[in-house]
Amino acid sequence: MGFYDEALTVSRSVAERANLASLFLYDPDTLTEWRSADEKVRRRKYSAVQVRLRLEQGGWGVPTDQERYSKLSGYGAHPGHSPQHFIPHGPPVAGGFYSEIGLLISLNEIGRSVILYAGICIGSMALPKDVSQRLSGLAMEAAHHLGNADLEGMDEYWEENITE
């Protein structure tokens, strides 16, 4: 329906959950602490920034790094860019307005976040370790090869694929 900023906000929320699930897998004590914490402690110790910093400090992989998270926030959740910025060579618009690049970016970013989350959650399933690791690895690989229309390559994609 052309609400790409809102779709990116959903992607950002799933990406936050993927980072949090990743922290729980790398450091199981954090899950126990998170479950027993009140809202104030959760907001302070388990905010998106704190989770990312803890993953970085632990030397663990960060599914959604600071740069991508910032872009998801800037286009979707916070006023970092003009609204519905996905109309090549045109003014930004309010509300729903179809845009090929907006649709592709939204689908790829949501797909990436969901695949990463699923891949991380596979690691906590009661599967044989080799199966779990293989499925997680496949999910991570799929997320990184999902499509070339994403927030990181949006300008290049416009230049190569979208004409006026």
C-alpha distance (Angstrom), angle and dihedral (degrees) to the residues before:
residue distance angle dihedral
M1 . . .
G2 3.78 . .
F3 3.81 100.2 .
Y4 3.78 96.2 130.2
D5 3.80 97.5 154.2
E6 3.80 88.9 57.4
A7 3.80 91.3 48.2
L8 3.80 89.9 52.6
T9 3.80 89.6 50.9
V10 3.82 88.2 56.9
S11 3.79 89.5 48.7
R12 3.79 90.1 51.6
S13 3.82 91.0 52.0
V14 3.81 91.8 51.6
A15 3.82 90.1 45.9
E16 3.82 89.4 54.2
R17 3.81 89.7 52.5
A18 3.80 90.6 49.0
N19 3.80 90.9 54.3
L20 3.80 91.2 46.9
A21 3.82 93.0 48.2
S22 3.79 88.3 48.9
L23 3.81 90.8 54.0
F24 3.81 90.1 49.9
L25 3.81 90.5 52.8
Y26 3.80 95.1 47.3
D27 3.81 94.4 42.0
P28 3.84 110.5 24.5
D29 3.82 91.7 -176.1
T30 3.81 88.7 69.2
L31 3.80 90.4 62.4
T32 3.79 90.8 54.5
E33 3.80 90.9 47.7
W34 3.83 92.7 45.5
R35 3.81 92.0 51.0
S36 3.81 93.1 52.7
A37 3.82 97.2 39.7
D38 3.77 123.6 102.7
E39 3.80 121.1 -125.6
K40 3.81 93.9 -93.2
V41 3.80 92.7 54.9
R42 3.80 92.1 44.4
R43 3.80 91.4 52.3
R44 3.80 92.0 48.5
K45 3.81 100.8 41.3
Y46 3.80 102.4 26.4
S47 3.79 104.8 40.0
A48 3.80 115.2 132.8
V49 3.81 90.9 -100.3
Q50 3.81 94.3 47.8
V51 3.80 92.4 48.2
R52 3.81 91.6 50.2
L53 3.83 91.6 47.4
R54 3.81 91.5 49.8
L55 3.80 90.7 50.5
E56 3.80 90.6 49.6
Q57 3.82 93.3 45.7
G58 3.80 90.4 50.1
G59 3.78 90.5 52.9
W60 3.79 90.3 -120.2
G61 3.76 127.1 137.9
V62 3.78 117.2 -87.7
P63 3.82 108.9 -143.8
T64 3.81 93.1 -159.4
D65 3.77 111.3 26.9
Q66 3.80 128.0 -155.5
E67 3.81 95.3 -94.1
R68 3.81 96.0 53.2
Y69 3.81 92.8 40.3
S70 3.80 89.8 51.5
K71 3.79 90.9 52.4
L72 3.80 92.4 47.7
S73 3.79 88.4 50.6
G74 3.79 94.9 44.8
Y75 3.79 95.3 50.8
G76 3.76 98.9 34.1
A77 3.77 118.2 21.9
H78 3.80 106.9 20.3
P79 3.80 132.3 39.9
G80 3.80 97.0 -103.6
H81 3.80 96.4 126.1
S82 3.75 136.0 24.3
P83 3.82 112.2 -75.8
Q84 3.81 117.3 -89.5
H85 3.81 89.2 2.0
F86 3.79 92.9 179.4
I87 3.78 103.3 100.5
P88 3.80 108.0 102.2
H89 3.78 113.9 -132.4
G90 3.78 91.9 -4.3
P91 3.77 138.0 98.8
P92 3.79 120.1 -89.0
V93 3.79 114.7 -97.2
A94 3.77 135.2 -153.9
G95 3.77 119.2 -125.6
G96 3.77 130.4 9.3
F97 3.78 117.5 -19.4
Y98 3.81 124.2 157.0
S99 3.77 116.8 -115.1
E100 3.80 125.0 167.9
I101 3.80 92.6 -144.0
G102 3.81 92.1 45.6
L103 3.80 91.2 52.1
L104 3.81 94.1 46.5
I105 3.79 94.2 45.7
S106 3.81 92.0 47.5
L107 3.80 93.0 49.1
N108 3.80 93.6 45.7
E109 3.81 94.8 46.5
I110 3.81 94.0 46.5
G111 3.80 90.2 44.4
R112 3.79 91.2 50.3
S113 3.79 93.4 50.2
V114 3.81 93.8 46.5
I115 3.81 93.4 46.6
L116 3.80 91.5 49.5
Y117 3.80 91.7 48.2
A118 3.80 91.6 48.3
G119 3.79 91.1 47.4
I120 3.78 91.6 51.9
C121 3.80 93.1 46.4
I122 3.81 90.6 51.6
G123 3.79 86.5 65.0
S124 3.80 91.0 63.9
M125 3.81 95.3 50.2
A126 3.78 122.7 105.3
L127 3.80 93.5 -108.3
P128 3.77 127.6 129.3
K129 3.78 106.8 -80.5
D130 3.81 95.0 -117.7
V131 3.83 91.3 51.4
S132 3.80 92.5 47.0
Q133 3.80 92.2 48.8
R134 3.80 92.4 47.4
L135 3.82 93.0 49.7
S136 3.80 91.9 46.1
G137 3.79 90.7 49.2
L138 3.80 91.9 49.6
A139 3.81 90.8 50.2
M140 3.81 92.1 50.3
E141 3.80 91.4 47.9
A142 3.81 91.5 48.4
A143 3.80 91.3 50.5
H144 3.79 91.6 54.3
H145 3.82 93.5 48.8
L146 3.78 98.7 40.9
G147 3.75 100.8 116.9
N148 3.74 140.2 -41.6
A149 3.79 94.9 -120.7
D150 3.79 102.0 87.0
L151 3.79 138.0 121.8
E152 3.78 92.9 -89.4
G153 3.79 94.6 54.6
M154 3.80 100.5 28.3
D155 3.80 97.1 117.3
E156 3.80 93.1 47.6
Y157 3.81 91.0 46.6
W158 3.81 90.1 52.9
E159 3.77 91.7 51.9
E160 3.81 94.3 47.9
N161 3.80 102.4 38.7
I162 3.78 113.8 18.5
T163 3.76 122.7 73.1
E164 3.77 128.2 -172.8
